[in-house]
Amino acid sequence: MPPQLLVSVRNGIEAEAALQGGCDILDIKEPARGSLGMADMAAISAVAEVVGQQPDDVALSAALGETTDWYAAAPPALPAGINYAKLGTAGLRPDLDWQQRWSEVRRQFDLAADRDIAWIAVAYIDWELANSPPPLEIVAAATEAGCAGVLFDTFAKTGRGLFDWLSETQLRGLVNDIHAAGQLVAVAGQITAENVPALIDFAPDIIAIRSAACAGGQRTNAIEAEAIRHFKTAMHNAAISH
Ligand SMILES: O=C[C@H](O)COP(=O)(O)O
C-alpha cells in the first residue's frame, strides 16, 4: 500500500484547501503553538464539521499539545469524528514515571470523550532538544500501551528535517519494529517533495506535512492546495518508480 498523505491544518478554511489539494488525512494543529500545538476547540469542531460533510472517507487526527500541558488541566471532550490523537512527549525524559503519567493523560482524554481514542505515540527525533525520551523508548512504550501507531517528528521546526536527525539505517530499524508490532508508522519533520523517493523505500503508512503544504514552505503561512497537489504528484511518481 502506498503511504497516505496527512496535512496539518489550523482551521476549517485550511481544511477545505487541504482537501482540494488531495490530502488523505486531515490533522488539526495550531502551528504557532509548537510542533504538536493544539488548536482551539472551536477550530477542532470546525474542521471535524468540514470532514463530516465529505462524500469520501477522510480520516481526522488532532494534535493535543505536550503531555505535560495536561498535568494540571482537565482535557476537553474531543468530537466523535476524530480518528487519531497525538500528545507530544517533550519534557518527559527526566521523569522516571513518564509512561504512567503519559497513560494517565491519555486515559483522561478517553474518559472526557467517553470512548477509546486511537492514540499515536510521538517520538521526537531531536529528543535531546525536546528533553523527551529517545525514539527507541517511545516505540517500546507505544507497543506496551497498545497505541495505534507511532509518529516520528521534529520538536524544533528550524529547518532540520527527518534525515538530518536519523540515519536511514536507524529509521529502517524503527519502522520494522513498529510494523512487527502491527502498528502504523507516520513520518514528519519538515519533509519536502524531494525527500519522498527516499522515504517511500521505508514503506511508512503515513507521510505527514505542514511546511511543505504552506505558501513558501513556511509552516505558519496559509495552506495552499497547489503545494499539496505538487507533493501528491511526487508521492505518486515515487510509488510508480519504486
Ligand atoms: O504532523 C505533522 C507535522 O505537522 C509536520 O509539520 P512540518 O512539515 O512543518 O514538520
PDBQT file of the ligand as one rigid body, heavy atoms in Angstrom, charges set to zero:
ROOT
HETATM    1  O1  LIG A 301       2.203  16.137  11.831  1.00  0.00    +0.000 OA
HETATM    2  C1  LIG A 301       2.954  16.665  11.007  1.00  0.00    +0.000 C 
HETATM    3  C2  LIG A 301       3.561  17.974  11.204  1.00  0.00    +0.000 C 
HETATM    4  O2  LIG A 301       2.593  18.953  11.248  1.00  0.00    +0.000 OA
HETATM    5  C3  LIG A 301       4.615  18.218  10.209  1.00  0.00    +0.000 C 
HETATM    6  O3  LIG A 301       4.962  19.590  10.173  1.00  0.00    +0.000 OA
HETATM    7  P1  LIG A 301       6.233  20.037   9.354  1.00  0.00    +0.000 P 
HETATM    8  O4  LIG A 301       6.102  19.513   7.955  1.00  0.00    +0.000 OA
HETATM    9  O5  LIG A 301       6.199  21.531   9.404  1.00  0.00    +0.000 OA
HETATM   10  O6  LIG A 301       7.406  19.440  10.054  1.00  0.00    +0.000 OA
ENDROOT
TORSDOF 0
